[in-house]
């Protein structure tokens, strides 16, 4: 039985003996122990999980490949007063990584020799731009690339030819050992420079991270491809080993986490070699507010070392040594204690807004300034940019939803959506050639009736032609190109709405002075489909000009004539998985309304911070109905509903305030259930809502099952209260 949102409720089972063992060992309540067990934690794991410390979980930072080389080269630049340039990505992880390095160099008194460069998202795109790298390298003897560079083999080769030294501090994937197949497999080769990256294939033990165990030969083959001068005969290469307690936390780090580990190693080297006196070196723990921000905004797993980073970083936020962090919090209007949710959905979007709309360096300026007045001004500007971004996103989302609806893209395993093009294929076409015409020439009936295989293989992006007067730099409401800075946000919204991997792109000029257009976009995935790997394979197959990313998110670009083939490839690769895929919600426990207390809330907070790898506890409340329903927004029939507020009431008369947002609030069937007082089972999370200096408990609804279609095994959920 599926819910109103067509989701499956997974009932988390907790072994009672393990619950008891954690209660006794850690001295916690039954609910905390139970929530630890359903997260797969044992007695030893639970202790570190509930009381994580950076010092206790941080591995020896010199263990990663090339870390010692990176430290020595940077220390040499510091000692010799060389000019150093930092080249970083334009997203939050890149901005915080650049800011970490700049703030550290400022703290040790070498800021005069350090500059930075953030590429323009629109003009230069994702990754290392060759022209920019050459320009930066002319003014510096060392370029440190952060949150980029791992796949920039050609660009770094050309930089080397011009005598530009470089260090890469990155965390992006470089390929999969299992995809190396002689000359036919795509290259996993690292650029010819110092590369510190958790996902180096010559660093990972075979079998880790889902790779098949094919012996030392395959591991050595990966090392030979990446470091051809190091392994002459891979059959004789020794196995690669790392300490068991090192690999897992290292793999989970974002670029800001990698940079922090680099700074720990660098500081140790500077002190031990007398390059800097201990009194000249800063307390690195005070840098963790930026590490936390980068970790959460880059959607890294909040377990192990990352969990310690974020917990300590959140403690530092309100009293941060950085005026920019404090100004950002004030501009965002956060008056309560900060959580990981605030980092990801309140502060992060404001930092991202600068890069999305064309002011990439604003974020770094904010996080590195020592001037409180300047920080306040920049934070207010970022806030205004974020409001503008929200307007742009809402308009573009309406257009994207219309495209999906008219062309019935939900019948395909993957969504591929863009705002404009010149043609699209006729649904009855068999030759896969584009049909020139207007989408309005076809009726909805014809589109739905079109053969599924034809729809799957079609170029399904053309609906709304751009206005000739519009430009990529201007806000829009209808029929205008989508700004490149918001395509990732659109992909995320479409993925959530339709439970499909979503690839969203816009059309851009290939380069200045050219009439050629290319598509550039971003994608977001569902659990079980690695879009970063799909993008890398598509690049290898010649379907994309470039791209890369993670399992859940990636960027890409392609020539328009490759659109059909690229979409065919995506659907072919995901068809089997998506045929049986059903989105799910993990339910931690059943509870009554009377059991939703402040004491429970305080117990739940022991498990913070919540995020990927540590979901916020979700509870099921059975057999309730809604009272006092109030719909906020959506009154004009054009804009989406902001939220639906109500009180949940059970058979004993107990009440709790409740609210739902997003797709649940905009679901007409859900609102009808609320307004007619039908009995239902609900799943959601518990929050404290702060309003007008008052606080009250509130249940955040995430899904609904009507009692007539009640989940058959609902009684299997432990009844807590």
N, C-alpha and C positions, 0 to 999 in steps of 0.2 A: 504494500500500500504506500503510495506516494502522497506527499503533502500538497497543500494548495500551490506552492511554488515548484511542484514536481521534483521534490527532493526526498531522499531516503534518510530516515533517522537511524543512525548507528548507535546502538546501546553499548556504552562502555562498561565492561565487566571488571569488577575489582575483587581480587582474591582476598578473602577475609583474613587469612593468616598473615599475608603481606601487609594488610592494613594495620593489624595489631602490632606487627614487628616494627613498622615505621613509627607508630604512635609511641611505643615504649622507648625506642632508640633516640628519636628526635624530640620527644616531649611535646608533641603537638596534638591537636584535637582529632577526632574521628574524621571530620570532613576534610581537613588538610591532608591527613594520611591517605584517605580514599582518593582524593584528587591527584596525589602523587602516584598512587598505584595505577590509576587509569592512564597516566602519562608514561607508564612503563618503567618507573623508577624503582630500584631496590633500596635496601637499607643504606648502603654506602652512598649511592647516587643521591638519595633524598637529602642527606645531610648537606652535601655540596650544593644541591639545587636550592634548598631553602635559605642557606646562608653563604652565598657565593662571595668570594673575594678575588680581586685581581691578582694580588700577590700569591694567593694559594693556587690559582689556576693558570697563571702565565708560565709558559714553557721557556726554555732557554732560547732567546731570540736569535742566537747565532746558528741554531740548528737548520733553518731553511736554506735551501740551495741558493748560492750567490749572495746571501745576506752579509757574510764577512767581506766579500769583495765590494759590495755596495757601501758598507760602513767605511772601509779603508779609503775608497775613492772620494767619498764625501768629506771624511776627516782631512784628507790631503788638501782638498779645496778650501776648507776652513782654515787650516794651518797656514796655507800660502796666500790667503786673501784673494782667491780666485773669484771671478764673477760666476755666479750660479743662477740658472734660470729654472723655474718650476713650470712645467706644462701640465695642466690638469683638465679633466672633463668638466662639462658645464652643469652636470646634475648635482644634487646635494652631496653625494659621496665624493665627487670630484672636488667640489668647492670646499668641503670640510677638510679633505686631504691636503689641498693646497694651503689652506689656512693653518693647519697644524704645523706644516713645515715653516711657513713664514713666521708664525708666532714663536716657534722654537728658535729659529735663527735670530729673531729679534731679541729673545731672552738671553742668548749667549753673546750678543753684541756684534753680530756680523751682518745686520740687515742691510747695510749700505751696499754690500756686494751681491745682494739677492734681488731678483726680479721674478715676475710671474706672468703667465699667459693663459687665458681662458678662451678657447675658440668660440666663434659665433655659431650658434646652433643652426641658424638659417643659411648663412653664407658658406660655412666650412663643414658643417655636418659632423657626424659621429667619428671619433677616433682621432689619430694624429694626422694633421694636415701637413703635407710636405712643404709647401711654401712657408707656412707659419713656423715650422720646425727650423728651416734654414734661416729664416729671419731672426728667430730667437737665438740660434746657435752662433750667429755673427757677433753677438754682444756678450756671450758667455763661453767659458771653457768647459762647463759641465751643465748638461740639461737633465733634470730629474723629472721623469714622466710619471704622473700618478693617476690611477684609475683609467689608464689607457697605455698603449704601447706594446702589449703582448703580441698582437697580430700585425704590428706595423713593420714587417720585415723589410719591405722595399724602402720605406721612408728612412728607416734607421741605417740601412746599407748606404744610402746616398749621403746621410749625415756623416757616417764614418769616413766616406771618401773625401769629405771636406774637413776632416780632422775634428769633428764635434764628438766629444765624449758624452756618454749618456748612461743613466741608471733608470730602470723601469721598476716601479713599485705598483703592482696591479693585482687584480684577483679574477680577471675574466678568463673563461675557459679557452683552451687552445686546441681542442679536439679530443678524440677518444682513441685509446690504444687499439680497440677492436676495429677501427675504421682504417688503420694503416695497412695497405695491401700493395706493397711495391710502388711502382710508378702510377698505378691506377687509383690508389687511395689519396685523399687530400692531405696536404702538408700540415704536419703538426710542428713544423720547424719554428724554433724561437728566433727572434731577431738577434743579430750578432752583437750583443752588448750584455751588460749585467742585468739580469732579469730576476727579480724577487717576486714570486707568484705562487700561492698555495696550490695551483692547479697545473704546475709543471709536470708533464708525464714522466720525466726522469726522476722525479722526487717521490711520486706515489708508488707505494708497494702494489704489485699486481693483485687484483681482487678487490681493492678498495674502491669505494664510490661506484659500485655497480659494474665494474669492469670484470670480464671473465678471467678465470685463472688459467692461463695458457702457458705458464712457466716463465722462466727467466728470459727465454729467447724473445718473447714479445715485449717485455719490459726493456730489454737492452735495445731492441729495434726502435722503440720510442726514443731512447736516449741517443741512438745513432742519428736519427733524423733531426733531433733538436741540437745535438752537440757533435757534429760529424768528426771534429778533430779529437774528440775524447775517447771514442770507442771505434777502434779500427776493425775489430772482428767481434761482432755482437755475440757470437756463439761462446766466446771465452769471457764475456763480461760477468762480473760478480753480481749476485743479487743485490737489489737496493733495499736497505732497511732503515727504518726510523723508529725511535722509541715509541712504544704503544700509546703513551700519554701525550705525544706530540701531534700526531697526524690529525686527529679529529678536530680539535679546536682551531688548528691552523687552516683547515679546509673551509671552515665556516666564516672566515673573516671577510669583511668588505675592504675596500681600498684604505679607508680611514683606519681600520684595525691593523692592516699591514703596515701603514705608515707609523702607527704608534709603536708596534714591535720594532720597527727599524729605528725609531728614536730611542727606545730603551737600549738597544745594542749600540747605537752611535754614542749615546751619553756615557755608557760604560767605557767605550774605547777612548773617548776624549779625556776622561778622568784618569784611566789607568796609564795612558801614555803621556800624561802631563801637558796635553794640548790646552786643556782648560782646568782651572782650579775648581774644586768642589763648590766653593762659594759662588762661582760664576755660572753654575748649572741650575736650572729650574726644577721644581717638583713636577715631574711628569704626570702625577695623578691629577693635577689641576687641569690637564688637557683633555680629560675624559668626557667633558660635556660635548665637545665636537665629535669625538669618537662615537658616543651614543647617538648623536644626531645622524651621522653617516650610516651607522649600522641599521637603525630602524628604517630610515628613508630608503635604503637600498634593499630592504626586505630580507635581511639576513636571519638565519635561525637564532632565536633567543634561547640558547642553551649554552652550557659550559662557559667559556671565556666571554663570549658575546653577552651572555646574561649578566656577568659581573661588570662588564664595560657599561652596559646600559643602566643597571641599577645604580652604580656609583656616579655615572654621568648625570642621571636625573637628580640625585642628591645635590649636585653642584650647580645645577642650572640657575636657580633663583639668585644664588649668591656668586654667580660666575665672575671670574676675574676679567671677563671680556665684556665691555660695554655693549657690544653688538648683540650678544646673546640676551642680555637683560632688556635691551631696547626691542628686540624681536618679540619677546614674550609680552611686553607691554603693548606693542602695536597690535598684536593678535588678540588682545583683550583677555588673556588667560589670568584668572584671579584665583584659581584653585591650585592644589598641589599637582605638579606636572606628572603625566604618565607617558608611557610609550605611545599611546594613542595621540596625545598632543604633538609629539615629535613627528609622527607619520602623517597626521591629517590637519594639523594647525600650523606648526612652525615650518615643516618641510615644504609644503606647497608655496609658502611665501618666498622661501629661498629659491625654489625652482622657477617661480614666476619670472625672475629676472632673465634666466637663460632661455625660457620659453618664448619671451616676447622681445628679446633683442638687447638686453643689457647684462651680458654674461658676467661681467666683472663686479657687479654690484654686491653679490653675495660675499665674495672674498673681501671686498672693502669693508663690508659690515662686520665680518668676523675677525678682522685684523686691526681695525682702528682702535686707538686709545682715547679718542675724543668722544665723550658722551653725547654732545650736541650733534656731531656728525652722525653718530650711530642712530640717534633718534630720527634724524632727517632721512637717512637711508632706509630705516625700518618702515617709516611711514610711506616712502616711495614704493617699497616692495609690497606693502599692504595694498596700495592703490593698483599696482600692477596685477596683483592676485585677483582683485575684484574684476578688473578688465578681462583677465584670463577666464574667470568663471563665466562671464557673459559670453565670451567667444565659445567656450566649451559647451554651454547649454544650447546655443544656436546650432553648432555643428552636430551635437548629439541628436537633436531633433531631425536633422537631415539624414544622419547615418541610420537612425531607426526607420525612417521612411524608406531608405534604400533596402534595408533588410526586409521590411514588410512587403514592399512591392515585388521584389524579386524572389521572395520566399527563400532566403539564404539559410534559414534554419534547417532546411532539408539537407544541407551539406555538412560534412564533418567540421569544416573550418569556415569562418567568415573572412572574406577579403573585401574590404570596403574602401572606396576613395571618393572624392567629391566631384571629379570631373574627368571626362575623356570625350572622344569624338564618336565612338561607335560601341555597339555591343551586339552579341550574337542573337539571332532569332532562336526562340526556344525549340523550334522544330528542325533547326539546322543540324546536319550530320557531318558536314565537312569542317566544322569548328572554325570557319572563317567569320570575321566580324561582319555584322549587318549594320549598315549605316541608316540611322533613323532616329525617331523619337520614342522614348519609353511609353509615352502616353498613347501611342498607336496601338498598344496591346491592352487588352482588358485584364482585370485581376483574374478572371476565370481562366484565360489562356495561360497566364503565368503559372498558376497553380497546376494546371493540367499538363504543363510541359513535362516531358520525360525526365525522371530524376537524374539519369546518367548525363543527359544533356545539360541540365542545370548544374550538376556537379562540375562538369568540365568547362562551363562557360566563363567568359570574362564578365564577372558579375559586379562591376563597380560603377557602372555608368547610370546616373539618374539625373543629377542636377548639374547643369552646365554653369560654369562661373560667369559672373557678370563681367563684361569687358572693362568696366570702370574700376573693378576691385583690384587690390593688390594683396600680396601675402603679408604686408606690414600693417594692414588696417583691420580693425574689428569688423565683423560682418554679422548679418542676421539671415540672409537668404542668398542662395545661388552664388556664393563666393568661394574662392579657394580656402581650404582649411589651413590654418597656420601650422607650420611644421612642429611648433612647440607644444601643440595640444593633441597630436595624434596618439601619443602614448596614453593620455588620459581617456581619449575616446575608446581606445582598444580595451582599457580596463573596464570602462562602463559597459561596453558591449559584451565583454566576456562574462561579467556578473549577470547581466540581464538574460543572456541566451545560453549560458553554460556551454560555451564553445570557445576554442582558441580563436582570438580575434586579431586579424592583421589589418591595420588601418594605415593608409598612406595619403599623401597629397602630391600634387604635380608641381615640379619645379624646373627652372631652366638648368640645363646640365652645367653651364658655366657662363660667365659674362661674355657677351658678344656672340653667343651661339643661339640658334633657333631650336636646338634639340632640347626636348623635355625628358626628364626622368621622374620616376616615382620614388619617393623617400618616405619611409614610415617606421612604425613601431608595432610590436605585437605583445600580447599577454596570453598566458596559457592557463589551462586547468591542470589539476594534479594528475600526473600520469603521462603528460606529453611534454617533452623537452624541446621548447621552441628554439632555444639557443643552438641545440644540435641540429634541428631542422634547417635553421638559417645557414649554419656552417656547411651542411651537406649541399644546400642549394647553391651556395657560392662555389663549392667545389665542382658542381655539375654545370656551372656556367649559366645558371638561371638568375643569379643576382650579381650585381656589380660589387657588392660588399655587404658586410653586416656581422653581427656577433652579439653575444649577451649571455644570459643565464637560462636556467631551466624554465623559469616562469616569465621572463621578459627578454626581449631582444630588439635590435634595430636592424633595418635592411634598406636596400635601394636596388632598383632594377630599371632596365630600359623598357619602355612601354610595350615593345614588340614581344618581350619575354613574359608579359603578364599572364597570358593564357597558360603557358607551360609551367610557370611558377605555381599557379593555382591548382593545376592538375597534380603537380608534385605534392603539394600540401595535402590535398584530399586523399591521394593514394596512400601516403605515408600514415595518415591518421584514421583512415576509414574503419579498420578492424577494431581499434580501441574505442572510437566514438560510437560504434554500433551498439555497444553494451554499456557505455558510460552513463552513469546516473550521478548527478551531484549529490553530496551527502552532508549531513550535519551530525557531528559527534555530540551525543547527550551524556553529560557526566553523571547526572543523578536526577531522580524525581523528588519533588519537594512540594509542600503545601504553601499556601499563601501565608499562613501564620508562621511558617518557618523562615520566611524572608525577613530577617532581622538585621539590625546594625551589628550585632555580634557575628552573624554569619558573614557580613560584609568585611569585617575586620579580619576574620579568618581567611577569607578569599585573598585578601591583599598580601598575605604572606607569599603567595605564588607569583606576584608581580616581579618584573614587567611581563606583560602578555604580548604575544606576537607570533610570528612563524615559529613552529617547533614548540610553542607553549601557548596554546589557545586559551582564551578567556573561558572560565568554566561556564557551561551551558546547562540550564536546568529545565526540566519538563514539569509543567503544572497541569494536572488533569481536570477535566470536567468543570470548566469555568465559562463565564459569559461576560460580555463587555457592557458597561454602563457609562452614561455621560459621554458619548462619542463626540469628538470635536475634530473636524478636518481643517488643517492649516494649509493655505495655499491652493492653487489650482482652480480658483473660482472663475477665472475668465475663460476656462476651457482650453487654453493654449499652453500655459505653463504647468509643470509637474507639481503634484502635491508635495509639500515640504514634509509633513508628518501627519499622523493620526494619533490623537491623544484619547485616552479612556481610562476607566478603572476596571480592573479584573475582579470579579466576584465569584466566590465558590458557594457550595451548598450551605455552609455554616454562616454565611454573611460576611466573611472576612474580605477585606478589600486591599488592593495595592494599586498605586498609580502605574500606568503603562503607556508606552509610546512605541510607534513603529515608523520607520523611515524607508526611503528608497522604493524598491520594487514591491515590497509588501504593502506599503502605504498607497501605492498607485495601482494596486490590484483591485479591480471592481468587485470581485467575488469576496475578497477579504472584508472590504468595507460593508458589503451587504450582510455578511455574517455578524459583524460587530453591531450594525444598526438594528438588526432584527433580534438580537439577543440569543442567537443560536449557541448551543453548548459546543465547546471545542477543547482540544488539548493544545497547549502552546509550548514553544521552546524559546528561550531567550537568556539574557544575562542580567545580572543585578548591578545597579549603579546608584550612586548618590547624586541627586540632582540639586545643584546650587542655584537658587533664584531669589533675587532681592534679599540677600543676606540670610536667607533661610535654606535649610537642607532637608531633603526628604528622600526616602528610598523610592526607586523607580525601576520597573521591570522593562527592559528593552526587548520587545518582541522581534523574533527573527523568522518564525515560521508557525504555521497553523495546520492542524488536522481537525476536521469536524468530527464530532462524536459518532456520527453515522458511518464514518469511514475511519474509525479509530485504528491506529497502528496495532496489529494483532498481538504483538509481544510486549506491549507497553507495561504490563504488570511485572516484567522482568527487571525493570529499572529499580534500583534500591530506593526505598522510601526513607529519606533522611529525617524528615520532621513531619 
